[in-house]
Amino acid sequence: MSRKVIVLGETRDSSLRNVSFEAVAAAKTVAEGGEVVGVVFGEAVAEAGKELIHYGADRVIVVENEQLKQYSSDGYTQALMAVIDQENPEGIILGHTSLGKDLAPRVAGKLGSGLISDAIAVEEAGGNIVFTRPIYSGKAFEKRIVTEGIVFATIRPNNIDPLEHDASRSGDVQSLSVDIKDLRTVIKEVLRKATEGVDLSEAKVIVAGGRGVKSAEGFEPLKELADVLGGAVGASRGACDADYCDYALQIGQTGKVVTPDLYIACGISGAIQHLAGMSNSKVIVAINKDPEANIFKVADYGIVGDLFEVVPLLTEEIKALLV
Ligand code: FAD
């Protein structure tokens, strides 16, 4: 059954986040040959909209409004509902990001539809669109189908491959004017904390530190390794609680859930709550001086040793390889 599916392109500083292209790929599967319509909100985002077409969307709707420059629950809900009213989609796909986690349930509530959240895969099987999502903190996976109504889902970043970029693809970029009103919250200014450089939730490489780094300065060798690998720095709650780093870096059950290609855990014991946030990483390297540390049970490669010796050595070796 072919469907019209809308996909929200998520922008940061007027550029699209990678998860938007992954969402287009998921939408293509859900559409089963139907139309995929990209949607972008903000100010001066028409160029960003075209990128959705290059990644597979058939056309794009842009809602430009200064009230949508920063995300607000009310503003984005009104804008997305206006697009849905105009388009009557049979499918909606958003990224399972902070924005998607806030927006999708609101819109699903307004539509009275179901919502499959945090999907890591989507496929056509036996005449159904089947979503796979982790449950019990990633210890098991369930498969879900939608039996009636809109196929509405959020997808976890870094799990579904985007389609190949094709700059020759073309499609309409249409403008929709939406009167955004009655905002209960107005964002005046955004102060970014530890989000310089690579975004943790979309990073392909993460070098994470735990209580074993021993101090805020102890994170420096990890930052250097992350830099040479083009990655981001993350942390266990142990390190955050000890004030070695900001909570924005926390990975785990009560922190961010990440799925990088490479996760290097340094001085992290591997508590179940930490594993909940990173055990689906594609390759896990653990550096710990305790050979019995739990982290080695999920690691693909383990190095038993002092992280202050091992991490600088790794950085030097990788630098030498990159010359
Ligand atoms: P530790 O357990 O103290 O481990 C430190 C490790 O460093 C040890 O294995 C040690 O051998 C090693 N080490 C020490 N020095 C060195 C060295 N020089 N070189 C190499 N290795 C060294 N935790 C999270 O991470 N994320 C969460 O989201 C989270 N949510 C939680 C939610 C709840 C409700 C609860 C109860 C707990 C949660 N926790 C979470 C906390 C979790 O249970 C652990 O306490 C925490 O993950 C431990 O952090 P750690 O591994 O850095 O510290």
Residues whose N, C-alpha, C, O or C-beta is under 5 A from the ligand:
A	BS01	FAD	G210 R211 G212 A235 S236 R237 G238 A239 I251 G252 Q253 T254 G255 G267 I268 S269 G270 A271 Q273 H274 I287 N288 K289 D290 A293 G305 D306 L307 F308
